[in-house]
Amino acid sequence: MQLRLKVTRDDFGDNFTGGKLSVDDEYFCDTVEDKDRHLEDGGEKIDKETCIPRGIYEVIVDHSLHFGEYLPHILNVPQFTGIRIHSGNTDKDTEGCILVGEKGTQHGDWVSNSRSTFAKLFKKIQTTIDDGRKVTLEIV
């Protein structure tokens, strides 16, 4: 059985998009992305300041030249290359990628405990792939 990740975007700011990430339909963590410009509806991409379009994507783990380590890589994203899931705290730490962490009761353009949250998520993704199963990401 595949591992199903899902980002539900629910917090839309001037420069960021916040959301919730679930793993197999269970809440796992919060997310921060760049601004939602509704690319799937014909919106205009601004390089390094736009989140990826809504859709369903395959996720693999491979080596990122940019980060110098193995990270989850979101494949076949229209208008984007090298989109990853990784740690970071605000929209300034991403160029289209999805940052994971905890918001607590706050809303806004930041997450805390990003490195530990990412480590837990990465372990789930890597274990799934090591078992020969597929990982998908749905963004709504």
C-alpha positions as a Markdown table, in Angstrom:
| # | Residue | x | y | z |
|---|---|---|---|---|
| 1 | Met | 0.0 | 0.0 | 0.0 |
| 2 | Gln | 1.3 | 3.5 | -0.8 |
| 3 | Leu | 1.9 | 6.3 | 1.6 |
| 4 | Arg | -0.5 | 9.2 | 1.0 |
| 5 | Leu | 0.6 | 12.7 | 2.0 |
| 6 | Lys | -1.9 | 15.5 | 1.7 |
| 7 | Val | -1.4 | 19.3 | 2.2 |
| 8 | Thr | -4.6 | 21.2 | 2.9 |
| 9 | Arg | -4.0 | 24.9 | 2.4 |
| 10 | Asp | -6.0 | 27.0 | 4.9 |
| 11 | Asp | -4.0 | 30.2 | 5.7 |
| 12 | Phe | -3.4 | 32.7 | 2.9 |
| 13 | Gly | -1.2 | 35.7 | 3.5 |
| 14 | Asp | 0.4 | 38.4 | 1.4 |
| 15 | Asn | 3.6 | 36.4 | 1.0 |
| 16 | Phe | 2.9 | 32.9 | 2.3 |
| 17 | Thr | 0.5 | 30.0 | 2.3 |
| 18 | Gly | -0.1 | 27.9 | 5.5 |
| 19 | Gly | -1.6 | 24.5 | 5.7 |
| 20 | Lys | -1.8 | 21.1 | 7.3 |
| 21 | Leu | -0.1 | 18.0 | 6.2 |
| 22 | Ser | -1.7 | 14.6 | 6.8 |
| 23 | Val | -0.2 | 11.2 | 6.4 |
| 24 | Asp | -2.7 | 8.5 | 5.4 |
| 25 | Asp | -5.6 | 10.8 | 6.4 |
| 26 | Glu | -4.2 | 11.6 | 9.9 |
| 27 | Tyr | -2.9 | 15.1 | 10.8 |
| 28 | Phe | 0.9 | 15.1 | 11.0 |
| 29 | Cys | 2.1 | 18.7 | 11.0 |
| 30 | Asp | 1.7 | 22.2 | 9.7 |
| 31 | Thr | 3.2 | 23.6 | 6.5 |
| 32 | Val | 4.5 | 26.9 | 5.1 |
| 33 | Glu | 4.8 | 27.6 | 1.4 |
| 34 | Asp | 5.2 | 30.7 | -0.8 |
| 35 | Lys | 2.2 | 32.7 | -1.8 |
| 36 | Asp | -0.7 | 30.9 | -3.5 |
| 37 | Arg | -1.1 | 32.4 | -7.0 |
| 38 | His | -3.6 | 29.8 | -8.1 |
| 39 | Leu | -1.4 | 28.5 | -11.0 |
| 40 | Glu | -3.9 | 25.6 | -11.6 |
| 41 | Asp | -6.5 | 28.3 | -12.6 |
| 42 | Gly | -4.1 | 30.3 | -14.8 |
| 43 | Gly | -2.5 | 32.5 | -12.2 |
| 44 | Glu | 0.9 | 34.0 | -12.9 |
| 45 | Lys | 4.1 | 32.5 | -11.4 |
| 46 | Ile | 6.6 | 34.8 | -9.8 |
| 47 | Asp | 9.9 | 32.9 | -9.6 |
| 48 | Lys | 10.9 | 31.9 | -6.1 |
| 49 | Glu | 7.7 | 33.5 | -4.6 |
| 50 | Thr | 5.0 | 31.1 | -5.7 |
| 51 | Cys | 3.8 | 27.8 | -4.2 |
| 52 | Ile | 3.2 | 24.9 | -6.5 |
| 53 | Pro | -0.2 | 24.2 | -8.2 |
| 54 | Arg | -2.8 | 22.0 | -6.5 |
| 55 | Gly | -2.7 | 18.5 | -7.8 |
| 56 | Ile | -1.5 | 15.0 | -7.1 |
| 57 | Tyr | 2.3 | 14.3 | -7.4 |
| 58 | Glu | 4.6 | 11.4 | -6.9 |
| 59 | Val | 7.4 | 11.8 | -4.3 |
| 60 | Ile | 10.8 | 10.1 | -4.4 |
| 61 | Val | 13.9 | 10.6 | -2.3 |
| 62 | Asp | 17.0 | 11.7 | -4.2 |
| 63 | His | 20.1 | 13.8 | -3.7 |
| 64 | Ser | 19.6 | 17.6 | -3.8 |
| 65 | Leu | 22.5 | 19.4 | -5.3 |
| 66 | His | 21.1 | 22.7 | -3.8 |
| 67 | Phe | 20.9 | 21.3 | -0.2 |
| 68 | Gly | 23.7 | 18.7 | -0.5 |
| 69 | Glu | 21.7 | 15.9 | 1.0 |
| 70 | Tyr | 18.9 | 13.4 | 0.3 |
| 71 | Leu | 15.5 | 14.9 | 0.5 |
| 72 | Pro | 11.9 | 14.1 | -0.7 |
| 73 | His | 11.6 | 15.3 | -4.3 |
| 74 | Ile | 8.1 | 16.2 | -5.6 |
| 75 | Leu | 8.0 | 15.1 | -9.3 |
| 76 | Asn | 6.5 | 16.6 | -12.4 |
| 77 | Val | 5.3 | 19.9 | -10.9 |
| 78 | Pro | 4.1 | 22.1 | -13.8 |
| 79 | Gln | 6.3 | 25.2 | -14.2 |
| 80 | Phe | 8.8 | 24.1 | -11.4 |
| 81 | Thr | 11.9 | 22.0 | -11.1 |
| 82 | Gly | 13.6 | 20.7 | -7.9 |
| 83 | Ile | 10.7 | 21.0 | -5.6 |
| 84 | Arg | 11.3 | 19.4 | -2.2 |
| 85 | Ile | 9.8 | 18.9 | 1.2 |
| 86 | His | 12.3 | 20.2 | 3.8 |
| 87 | Ser | 12.8 | 22.0 | 7.0 |
| 88 | Gly | 12.7 | 25.8 | 7.4 |
| 89 | Asn | 10.7 | 28.4 | 9.3 |
| 90 | Thr | 9.2 | 31.0 | 7.0 |
| 91 | Asp | 8.4 | 31.6 | 3.4 |
| 92 | Lys | 11.8 | 33.2 | 3.1 |
| 93 | Asp | 13.3 | 29.7 | 3.6 |
| 94 | Thr | 11.6 | 28.4 | 0.4 |
| 95 | Glu | 11.6 | 28.9 | -3.3 |
| 96 | Gly | 8.4 | 27.0 | -4.0 |
| 97 | Cys | 9.2 | 24.0 | -1.7 |
| 98 | Ile | 7.0 | 22.8 | 1.2 |
| 99 | Leu | 8.3 | 23.5 | 4.7 |
| 100 | Val | 7.1 | 21.4 | 7.6 |
| 101 | Gly | 6.8 | 22.1 | 11.3 |
| 102 | Glu | 4.5 | 23.2 | 14.1 |
| 103 | Lys | 2.4 | 26.3 | 14.3 |
| 104 | Gly | 0.6 | 25.6 | 17.6 |
| 105 | Thr | -2.3 | 27.9 | 18.0 |
| 106 | Gln | -0.8 | 30.6 | 15.9 |
| 107 | His | -1.4 | 31.3 | 12.3 |
| 108 | Gly | 1.1 | 33.1 | 10.0 |
| 109 | Asp | 4.1 | 32.6 | 7.9 |
| 110 | Trp | 6.2 | 30.5 | 10.2 |
| 111 | Val | 6.6 | 27.0 | 11.8 |
| 112 | Ser | 8.7 | 25.9 | 14.7 |
| 113 | Asn | 10.4 | 22.5 | 15.4 |
| 114 | Ser | 10.9 | 22.2 | 11.7 |
| 115 | Arg | 14.0 | 20.0 | 11.8 |
| 116 | Ser | 12.6 | 17.4 | 14.2 |
| 117 | Thr | 9.2 | 17.4 | 12.3 |
| 118 | Phe | 11.0 | 16.9 | 9.0 |
| 119 | Ala | 13.2 | 14.1 | 10.4 |
| 120 | Lys | 10.0 | 12.2 | 11.5 |
| 121 | Leu | 8.3 | 12.7 | 8.1 |
| 122 | Phe | 11.5 | 11.8 | 6.2 |
| 123 | Lys | 11.7 | 8.5 | 8.1 |
| 124 | Lys | 8.2 | 7.6 | 7.1 |
| 125 | Ile | 8.8 | 8.5 | 3.4 |
| 126 | Gln | 12.2 | 6.7 | 3.3 |
| 127 | Thr | 10.8 | 3.6 | 5.0 |
| 128 | Thr | 7.9 | 3.4 | 2.5 |
| 129 | Ile | 10.2 | 3.8 | -0.5 |
| 130 | Asp | 12.7 | 1.2 | 1.0 |
| 131 | Asp | 9.8 | -1.2 | 1.2 |
| 132 | Gly | 9.2 | -0.8 | -2.5 |
| 133 | Arg | 6.0 | 1.2 | -2.0 |
| 134 | Lys | 5.0 | 4.5 | -3.7 |
| 135 | Val | 4.6 | 7.9 | -2.0 |
| 136 | Thr | 2.1 | 10.4 | -3.3 |
| 137 | Leu | 1.4 | 14.0 | -2.4 |
| 138 | Glu | -2.0 | 15.7 | -2.9 |
| 139 | Ile | -2.3 | 19.4 | -2.6 |
| 140 | Val | -5.7 | 20.9 | -2.1 |
